[in-house]
Amino acid sequence: MDQPYVTGAPSSGGATSQLDLCVDVTGGNDLITNDNLQALPMDCTGANALGADPVQVLIVANPADTLVNSKTTTLNIVVGLKAGAAPGRIKIAVEDDGLGSTINQFATNSGTLQGHPGAAGAMAVGAAFFFDTPACGTTPAQLESYSSEGGTPILFDVTGTRLATP
């Protein structure tokens, strides 16, 4: 969400909105857990706490518990507003095992780099297969699917105050 974190800026006030992140799973033998890898009783994270870091983590695992590959799974991700004003921005990062995911709606293919690698003066590295680079005739280099497409705008200063220009 485009609200300040409390971690690193304790007087920022933190989240002013509460969101609930849910998935609807069809097919497969999925296990839905929170960021502590504890199984969730339902398909939603529950609303984030007001005044805390504005973040939600939902892990969906499709475990290979047989001798054959697990079935392809379709997930519908739903973000609901439980309380507070709707945030101006939210970011959903879909990460997979490298075999690829397809986002059918609202794909922005935007940067996922955040935190220290995005700080002024820091350096981060993106991945490209050597044969898909200018040295081998491909310009521009083709980013690997598992690599970030760049940075996420920094919206707040170290005190949690919104910057005039991200």
Helices and strands as residue ranges (DSSP letters): E 18-26, E 31-33, E 59-61, E 74-83, G 116-118, G 130-132, G 134-136
